[in-house]
């Protein structure tokens, strides 16, 4: 085999190995964000994420709270102190939510398409 041919095969093999090594890492990268519940508020109150992101709410208050979608897409049980609730946002859009025990507590999740653009509304 010629040196040029051998170099080409090595380069192709190396490129294929890099691709295969990176592929599981790319598919396993699920975005995660956290929202704290404390002092009768969600922090941050408004968050922007990419589609596919899982948001976890953690109750750090000393009384129970819930996380409920205004559009009835998701609803947690009553979360005691240190309890968590998670939801994965797969579709771009604007999602309003509130605490059903304390309706003045509200928040917003803005979900962008992976490309970074929102669909027309």
Secondary structure, DSSP 4 states (H G I P E B T S, - for coil): --HHHHHHHHHHHHHHHHHHHHHHHHHH---EEEEEEETTEEESSEEEEETTEEEEEEE-SSS-B--EETTSS-B---B-TT-EEEEEE-S-EEEEEE-SSSTT-EEEEEEE-TTS-PPP-
